[in-house]
């Protein structure tokens, strides 16, 4: 009973069942947008069992290489198909056969093909797990002209943000610049599905929203300073007088003498809900873009709402990518050995050479016969 269970756990059938279940979960996560599926106990358990299956297959492949060579040699010694080769040594040398005990074998590296393929899949899973566990992600909000400092000291600055419409499709474009920890200055554009790379970070364009834009100036400082607000804030000089920005309405209309307000969608007829505090005055109302009010010694100029981006910053250890590249390289090598370096064994007899392969090599033997006929 235990041997049967062990053989099943090591079998390709069990591995295919696990791959099918993992694929179903991945499709479900993609369709429903539930990334939490990837960290669920079920997904992790299936992933771990698949890794165990590949590990057992790889180990068994290594321990079975000697037996596979012996089985191939025995197959050649018992083969009934014989090539009528007169100069056996010359023919074997010309076709790259090398002595291996009582027979000659070519493409010995082909024995390693299945092992390398299974090992590469295991390495690929390990790389994917490392990327999933060690990658870091954070969402940042930047207004044009503002900046954010990342974990390693990299400073990301938003130069500008724009909405482009091409053939009816809206595209978000964030023009970014960065100062790396070593003092290197760089820049790039982030669009949806086209992140920009700064050092070990990738900055993705996620979405956008609109912020209230208010200009501040005083008689002593007449040059206007712009403030971007996407959440409630109290703008004041003395801590007592000023304006309290509450929220922004994207569309304000009048219907039957009543104001109808909406906070969703792009601004059409926007207005700001503002509380003005100045001495004994304390009043709340809607302020429309273009208006200016005075409170606490400050002139507040209300501008049209402006879009700003939602950015996602991701980072992962560089060695995880190299591990991923290595797994792909080993998989390609393993597949090449499996399909293009098939081991063949040749046994020398008095009437010629008997050939055998791990797979059916009847077509190969026919080619050898045609070569002999042409040479004769």
KEVEX-10699 format. One record per residue (C-alpha): x, y, z; residue in three letters. Coordinates in steps of 0.2 Angstrom, whole numbers, plus 2048, in hexadecimal, padded with zeros to 3 digits. Example, Ala and Ser with C-alpha at 12.3 -4.5 7.8 and 13.67 -1.06 7.14 Angstrom:
<sites>
{site {83E 7EA 827} ALA}
{site {844 7FB 824} SER}
</sites>
This chain:
<sites>
{site {800 800 800} UNK}
{site {80E 80C 805} UNK}
{site {818 808 7F5} UNK}
{site {808 80B 7EA} UNK}
{site {806 81C 7F3} UNK}
{site {818 821 7F1} UNK}
{site {818 81C 7DE} UNK}
{site {808 827 7DC} UNK}
{site {810 836 7E4} UNK}
{site {81F 834 7D9} UNK}
{site {815 831 7C9} UNK}
{site {812 83D 7BB} UNK}
{site {7FF 83A 7BD} UNK}
{site {7FF 842 7CE} UNK}
{site {80A 850 7C8} UNK}
{site {7FD 854 7B9} UNK}
{site {7EF 853 7C6} UNK}
{site {7F7 860 7D0} UNK}
{site {7FB 86B 7C1} UNK}
{site {7E9 86A 7BC} UNK}
{site {7E3 870 7CD} UNK}
{site {7F0 87E 7CE} UNK}
{site {7EB 884 7BD} UNK}
{site {7D8 884 7C2} UNK}
{site {7DC 88F 7D1} UNK}
{site {7E7 89A 7C7} UNK}
{site {7D9 89D 7BA} UNK}
{site {7CC 8A0 7C9} UNK}
{site {7D8 8AD 7D0} UNK}
{site {7DA 8B6 7C0} UNK}
{site {7C7 8B6 7BB} UNK}
{site {7C1 8BB 7CC} UNK}
{site {7D0 8C7 7D0} UNK}
{site {7D3 8BE 7E1} UNK}
{site {7E6 8BE 7E3} UNK}
{site {7E3 8B7 7F5} UNK}
{site {7E1 8A6 7EC} UNK}
{site {7F4 8A5 7E9} UNK}
{site {7F7 8A6 7FC} UNK}
{site {7E9 89A 801} UNK}
{site {7ED 88A 80B} UNK}
{site {7E6 880 7FC} UNK}
{site {7F1 888 7EF} UNK}
{site {800 887 7FA} UNK}
{site {7FD 875 7FE} UNK}
{site {7FB 870 7EB} UNK}
{site {80B 87A 7E7} UNK}
{site {814 871 7F5} UNK}
{site {80E 860 7EF} UNK}
{site {813 864 7DD} UNK}
{site {824 869 7E3} UNK}
{site {825 858 7ED} UNK}
{site {820 84F 7DD} UNK}
{site {82D 857 7D2} UNK}
{site {83B 854 7E0} UNK}
{site {837 842 7E1} UNK}
{site {837 840 7CE} UNK}
{site {848 849 7CD} UNK}
{site {850 83E 7DB} UNK}
{site {849 82E 7D3} UNK}
{site {850 834 7C2} UNK}
{site {861 836 7C9} UNK}
{site {861 825 7D2} UNK}
{site {85B 81D 7C2} UNK}
{site {867 823 7B6} UNK}
{site {873 814 7B8} UNK}
{site {865 808 7B6} UNK}
{site {85F 811 7A6} UNK}
{site {870 80F 79E} UNK}
{site {871 7FD 7A3} UNK}
{site {85F 7FA 79C} UNK}
{site {864 802 78C} UNK}
{site {874 7F8 78A} UNK}
{site {86A 7E8 78D} UNK}
{site {85E 7ED 780} UNK}
{site {86B 7F0 773} UNK}
{site {873 7DF 777} UNK}
{site {862 7D6 775} UNK}
{site {85D 7E0 765} UNK}
{site {859 7D7 756} UNK}
{site {85C 7E5 74A} UNK}
{site {86E 7E5 744} UNK}
{site {876 7F1 738} UNK}
{site {882 7E8 72C} UNK}
{site {891 7F3 730} UNK}
{site {8A2 7EC 72B} UNK}
{site {8AE 7F9 733} UNK}
{site {8A5 7FA 744} UNK}
{site {8B2 805 74D} UNK}
{site {8B2 812 740} UNK}
{site {89F 812 73F} UNK}
{site {89D 814 752} UNK}
{site {8AA 822 752} UNK}
{site {8A2 82B 744} UNK}
{site {891 82B 74C} UNK}
{site {898 830 75D} UNK}
{site {895 820 767} UNK}
{site {8A0 81E 777} UNK}
{site {8A4 80E 77F} UNK}
{site {89A 80A 78F} UNK}
{site {89D 7F9 795} UNK}
{site {899 7EB 789} UNK}
{site {890 7F8 77D} UNK}
{site {892 809 775} UNK}
{site {886 818 77A} UNK}
{site {883 829 772} UNK}
{site {87A 838 779} UNK}
{site {87D 833 78B} UNK}
{site {878 844 790} UNK}
{site {867 840 78B} UNK}
{site {865 835 79A} UNK}
{site {865 845 7A4} UNK}
{site {857 84D 79A} UNK}
{site {848 848 7A5} UNK}
{site {851 84C 7B5} UNK}
{site {856 85D 7AF} UNK}
{site {844 861 7A9} UNK}
{site {83D 85C 7BA} UNK}
{site {84A 865 7C4} UNK}
{site {848 875 7B9} UNK}
{site {835 874 7BD} UNK}
{site {839 872 7D0} UNK}
{site {845 881 7CE} UNK}
{site {838 88B 7C5} UNK}
{site {82C 888 7D3} UNK}
{site {839 88D 7E0} UNK}
{site {83C 89D 7D7} UNK}
{site {82A 8A1 7D6} UNK}
{site {828 89E 7E8} UNK}
{site {836 8A9 7EC} UNK}
{site {830 8B7 7E1} UNK}
{site {81E 8B5 7E9} UNK}
{site {825 8B5 7FB} UNK}
{site {833 8C1 7FA} UNK}
{site {82C 8CE 7EE} UNK}
{site {826 8DE 7F6} UNK}
{site {818 8EA 7F0} UNK}
{site {811 8FA 7F6} UNK}
{site {805 907 7EF} UNK}
{site {80B 919 7EF} UNK}
{site {801 929 7EA} UNK}
{site {80B 937 7E2} UNK}
{site {804 948 7DC} UNK}
{site {80E 951 7CE} UNK}
{site {81D 959 7D6} UNK}
{site {81D 94D 7E5} UNK}
{site {829 93F 7E9} UNK}
{site {82A 92F 7F4} UNK}
{site {839 927 7FC} UNK}
{site {839 914 7FA} UNK}
{site {841 907 806} UNK}
{site {853 908 800} UNK}
{site {853 91B 7FE} UNK}
{site {84E 91C 7EC} UNK}
{site {844 92C 7EA} UNK}
{site {836 92B 7DD} UNK}
{site {830 93C 7D6} UNK}
{site {820 93E 7CB} UNK}
{site {824 94B 7BE} UNK}
{site {813 94B 7B6} UNK}
{site {803 940 7B3} UNK}
{site {7F8 940 7A4} UNK}
{site {7E9 937 79D} UNK}
{site {7EB 933 78B} UNK}
{site {7DD 92D 780} UNK}
{site {7E1 923 770} UNK}
{site {7D3 91C 766} UNK}
{site {7C7 91D 774} UNK}
{site {7D3 914 780} UNK}
{site {7D9 91E 790} UNK}
{site {7EB 91C 794} UNK}
{site {7F3 922 7A4} UNK}
{site {805 928 7A3} UNK}
{site {810 92D 7B2} UNK}
{site {820 935 7AE} UNK}
{site {82C 931 7BC} UNK}
{site {83E 935 7C1} UNK}
{site {848 92C 7CF} UNK}
{site {858 92F 7D9} UNK}
{site {860 91E 7DD} UNK}
{site {869 91B 7ED} UNK}
{site {87A 91C 7E4} UNK}
{site {876 92E 7DE} UNK}
{site {871 928 7CC} UNK}
{site {862 932 7C5} UNK}
{site {857 92A 7B9} UNK}
{site {845 92C 7B1} UNK}
{site {838 922 7A8} UNK}
{site {825 921 7A4} UNK}
{site {819 915 7AC} UNK}
{site {80A 910 7A3} UNK}
{site {7FD 902 7A6} UNK}
{site {806 8F1 7A3} UNK}
{site {816 8FB 7A0} UNK}
{site {81F 8FE 7B0} UNK}
{site {82F 908 7B2} UNK}
{site {83E 901 7BB} UNK}
{site {849 90B 7C8} UNK}
{site {856 900 7CF} UNK}
{site {84F 8F1 7D8} UNK}
{site {83D 8F9 7D7} UNK}
{site {830 8F8 7C9} UNK}
{site {823 906 7C9} UNK}
{site {812 901 7C2} UNK}
{site {804 90C 7BC} UNK}
{site {7F4 906 7C5} UNK}
{site {7E6 912 7C4} UNK}
{site {7E2 924 7C6} UNK}
{site {7D7 930 7D0} UNK}
{site {7D3 943 7D1} UNK}
{site {7D9 94E 7DE} UNK}
{site {7D4 960 7E4} UNK}
{site {7E1 96D 7DF} UNK}
{site {7E1 97D 7EA} UNK}
{site {7ED 98B 7E8} UNK}
{site {7F3 994 7F7} UNK}
{site {7FB 9A6 7F8} UNK}
{site {7FD 9B4 805} UNK}
{site {800 9C6 803} UNK}
{site {812 9C3 80A} UNK}
{site {814 9B4 7FD} UNK}
{site {80A 9B8 7EE} UNK}
{site {810 9AA 7E3} UNK}
{site {803 99C 7E3} UNK}
{site {808 98B 7EB} UNK}
{site {7FD 97D 7E5} UNK}
{site {7F7 96F 7F1} UNK}
{site {7EF 95F 7EB} UNK}
{site {7E3 956 7F6} UNK}
{site {7DB 945 7F5} UNK}
{site {7D5 944 807} UNK}
{site {7CE 950 814} UNK}
{site {7DB 95D 81A} UNK}
{site {7DB 96E 824} UNK}
{site {7E5 97B 81B} UNK}
{site {7EB 989 828} UNK}
{site {7F9 994 82D} UNK}
{site {7F5 997 83F} UNK}
{site {7ED 986 843} UNK}
{site {7DC 98E 846} UNK}
{site {7D6 998 837} UNK}
{site {7D6 991 825} UNK}
{site {7CC 985 81B} UNK}
{site {7C8 973 81E} UNK}
{site {7C6 969 80E} UNK}
{site {7BA 95B 810} UNK}
{site {7B7 953 7FF} UNK}
{site {7B5 955 7ED} UNK}
{site {7A5 952 7E2} UNK}
{site {7A8 94D 7D0} UNK}
{site {798 953 7CB} UNK}
{site {78C 960 7D2} UNK}
{site {77B 963 7CA} UNK}
{site {76B 96C 7CF} UNK}
{site {75A 962 7CD} UNK}
{site {74A 969 7D3} UNK}
{site {752 976 7DD} UNK}
{site {75D 96A 7E6} UNK}
{site {770 966 7E4} UNK}
{site {774 955 7DE} UNK}
{site {786 950 7E1} UNK}
{site {791 941 7DC} UNK}
{site {7A2 93B 7E1} UNK}
{site {7A5 92E 7D4} UNK}
{site {7AB 930 7C2} UNK}
{site {7B6 93D 7BA} UNK}
{site {7B3 94F 7BE} UNK}
{site {7A5 957 7B3} UNK}
{site {79F 965 7BE} UNK}
{site {7AA 963 7CE} UNK}
{site {7A8 96C 7DE} UNK}
{site {7B2 96C 7EF} UNK}
{site {7A9 96A 800} UNK}
{site {7B3 977 80B} UNK}
{site {7B1 97D 81C} UNK}
{site {7B8 98F 81E} UNK}
{site {7BE 995 830} UNK}
{site {7C3 9A7 832} UNK}
{site {7C1 9AF 843} UNK}
{site {7AF 9AE 847} UNK}
{site {7AA 9A8 836} UNK}
{site {7A7 995 835} UNK}
{site {79E 990 825} UNK}
{site {79D 980 81A} UNK}
{site {798 980 808} UNK}
{site {79C 97B 7F6} UNK}
{site {7AA 984 7ED} UNK}
{site {7AC 982 7DA} UNK}
{site {7BC 983 7D0} UNK}
{site {7C1 995 7CC} UNK}
{site {7BB 99C 7DD} UNK}
{site {7C7 9A4 7EA} UNK}
{site {7C4 9A6 7FC} UNK}
{site {7CE 9AE 80A} UNK}
{site {7D0 9A7 81B} UNK}
{site {7DE 9A8 829} UNK}
{site {7E8 9B4 81F} UNK}
{site {7E9 9A8 810} UNK}
{site {7E1 9AA 7FE} UNK}
{site {7DA 999 7F9} UNK}
{site {7D8 997 7E6} UNK}
{site {7CE 988 7E0} UNK}
{site {7D4 97F 7D0} UNK}
{site {7CD 972 7C5} UNK}
{site {7CF 960 7CC} UNK}
{site {7DE 957 7C5} UNK}
{site {7E2 945 7C2} UNK}
{site {7F0 93C 7CB} UNK}
{site {7F7 92A 7CA} UNK}
{site {7F6 91B 7D6} UNK}
{site {807 913 7D5} UNK}
{site {80C 901 7DB} UNK}
{site {81E 8FE 7DF} UNK}
{site {825 8ED 7DE} UNK}
{site {836 8E6 7E3} UNK}
{site {83E 8D5 7E4} UNK}
{site {84F 8CE 7E7} UNK}
{site {859 8CD 7D7} UNK}
{site {85F 8BC 7D9} UNK}
{site {84D 8B5 7D8} UNK}
{site {84D 8BA 7C6} UNK}
{site {85D 8B2 7C2} UNK}
{site {856 8A2 7CA} UNK}
{site {847 8A4 7BF} UNK}
{site {853 8A6 7AF} UNK}
{site {85D 897 7B5} UNK}
{site {84E 88C 7B7} UNK}
{site {848 890 7A5} UNK}
{site {859 88D 79E} UNK}
{site {85A 87C 7A7} UNK}
{site {849 877 7A0} UNK}
{site {84E 87C 78E} UNK}
{site {85D 871 790} UNK}
{site {853 863 798} UNK}
{site {846 863 78A} UNK}
{site {854 864 77D} UNK}
{site {85C 854 784} UNK}
{site {84C 84B 785} UNK}
{site {847 84E 773} UNK}
{site {857 850 76A} UNK}
{site {864 847 773} UNK}
{site {85C 836 775} UNK}
{site {868 829 77B} UNK}
{site {86C 81A 76F} UNK}
{site {876 80A 773} UNK}
{site {880 800 766} UNK}
{site {886 7EE 769} UNK}
{site {894 7E7 75E} UNK}
{site {890 7D6 756} UNK}
{site {899 7CB 74A} UNK}
{site {88C 7CF 73C} UNK}
{site {88B 7E2 740} UNK}
{site {884 7EE 74D} UNK}
{site {874 7EC 757} UNK}
{site {86C 7FD 75C} UNK}
{site {85F 801 769} UNK}
{site {858 811 771} UNK}
{site {84F 817 780} UNK}
{site {841 81B 773} UNK}
{site {83C 813 763} UNK}
{site {84B 817 757} UNK}
{site {845 80D 748} UNK}
{site {845 81C 73D} UNK}
{site {856 820 743} UNK}
{site {85C 80E 73F} UNK}
{site {854 810 72D} UNK}
{site {85F 820 72B} UNK}
{site {86E 816 730} UNK}
{site {86A 809 723} UNK}
{site {868 816 715} UNK}
{site {879 81D 71A} UNK}
{site {881 80C 718} UNK}
{site {878 809 708} UNK}
{site {87F 81A 701} UNK}
{site {890 816 707} UNK}
{site {890 805 6FF} UNK}
</sites>
